[in-house]
């Protein structure tokens, strides 16, 4: 299906471009979201008549997005979650969690703006793209940790999981008594001889 784009669509084209897309993509995404019009003679005339207004509206939205982008770009959002000893989260961090965290810091972002290619399922530092406008996108850092202290360590560049396993390797070392019988422990050996019951 040929469509006329009403806004820039990534990997497809800019405003006013006539592009050929799959029917399902046009029917299910572009047309319902008012990102494109079917390409026919009547719609081409309507588009050309309204082109200046469409371009002006797009420029205004881009300006607002650029202003918002300056406040969001590069910020770090910390999420405290429960996780196993291996760092796997019980559940995952989804788009809704990121929106809530951004709103808590005073940033209004729509659900469709956050580009999370796959859910976050382990503790660590992640970079997430926020597309505020088809032509304006920024990157935020997401710090997922089990405690505020762990989040602080990760923010300083410490690999928390590696550090934890290093600690475990040191472990508890029992003092070795060369005179002890094999299998005997310190509790059994005693200076006083045992009295026979009788």
N, C-alpha and C positions, 0 to 999 in steps of 0.2 A: 504494500500500500504506500502511495506517495503522500507525504504530509508536509505542511509548511510549519516550520518551528517558530513558536511565539517567544521562546527564550533559549539561551544557550543550553544545550544538553551535552554533557561530557561524552566524548568519543563519537559524537553524531554530527554536530554543527552549531552554527550561530543563528541569531534571530533572522528570520526571512529566508533561510536556506530551505530548499525543497529537497527532501531526502526520501529514499526508499527504505522502509522498515518492514519488519514482519507484521502481519495483520494483528496477531495477538498482542504484540508490544504496543501497537498504536491503540487498539481497542481497550486494553486493560491498564495502560499506564499514561501514555502521552495525551490522549483525548480527554479522559476523565479528570486529569490533573491540570487541564488547560495549558499544557506545554506545547500543543500543536493543533493545527486544523487540518482536515482532509484537504488534499490538494485537488481543487476543481476550479473552474472558471469563476464561479460566484465567490468562493472563499478567497481566491487570489485578489479580486477587486476589493473585497472588504478589507483584506490585510493591507493592501497598498494605500487605501483611504485612511486607515488607522495606524499606519506604520510609524509616523512621528510620535503619536501618543504612546504606542507600545514601547518604542525606543526610550522615550522620556521617562515612562514609568519604570522601566528596567534600570535606567541610570539612577533614578531616585532610590530604588531598592538597593542597588549596588552601593550607593553612597552610605546608606544606613548600615549595611552589612560591613563595610570597611571601617566605619566608626566603632561598631561593636567588636570587630576583629582585633582592633588595637587593644581592647581591654581583656580579651580572652587569650590571645596568642601566647603560647608558651607557659600558661599557668599550670600548676600541678594540683591535681585533685587527689586527696587521700581517702581511700575506702578501707575500713577495718572489717575484716570478714573472718569467720571461723574456717580453719583449714587443718588438714591432717599433718602428721610429722614430716611427710614428704613434700608439703607445700601445695597439695591439691586442695582446691576450695570445696567445701560442702555446698554444692550449687554452683552458680557462675555469676559473673558481673554482666549485666545486660544494659541496653540503652537506657531503660528507665532509671537504673541506679545512677548512671552518669548524669542524666538530666536533673535528678534530685540533688546530686552533689553540686552541680553548677548553679542551680537555683539557690542553694544554701549559701553560696558565695556571692549571690546577687547578679547572676548572669541568666538572662532569659534566652533559652535555646529550644527550638522545636525538635520533636522526635525525629523528623526526617533529616535534620541537619547532621546528626551524628552518624558517621560512617564506621560501623564496627563490623569488619569483615568476618570475624569469628568471635564467639563469646570468650571472655577471659575466664579461664578455669584454674589458674594457679597464681600464687603470690608472686609479686615482682613489679617491675616498672614497665609500663606499656605506653606507646605513643598512639593516640587516636585522632583521626582526622575529623574536623568539624567544618562542614560545608554550609556557611551562612547564606550563600547566594551561589548560583551556578558559576560565577566568575570570582568568588571570594571564598577561600578556604584556609583554615589555620590548623595547627596541631596543638593538642593539649597532652600533658603527661598524666597518666593515671598510676598512682602508687597504691597497689593492693597489698595489705599486710595484715598480720594477726593482732598487732597491738600498736599503739602510737609510738612506742620505743622502736619497734621493728621498722615502722614506716620511716622514722627519723634516720635509722641506720641505712636503709635502702636509698633514701634521698642523698645521703653522703657518699653513695657509690659502693657500699658494702654488699657483697652477695650473701644474703642472710642464710640461705640454704647451705652454701659451702662452709660458712663459718660455723653453723650448727653441727655439721658432720665432722668438722675438724675437732670441735670440742668433744664429741662423743668418742672419737678415736683415742684421745688421751685417757678417758675413762678412769675407773677406779683400779688401782694396782695394789694387790695385797702384798704385804711384806713377806719376804721369803726367809724361812728359817732352815738353814742347811742341816741342822741336827734332828729335825722333825721326821717322824716316820712317814712314808708315802701315804697320802690320803688323810693324814692327821691335820686338824685345824688348831688354831691358837687357843680356842675355848677349851678343848679337851686337855691339852697339856697344862699341868699345874705343878707348882713347886712342892706342895704337900702330897705325901703318898696317900693313896686311897685306903680307907680302913675297911677291912673285911667285915661284913655283917655276920653276927653270929650268935 
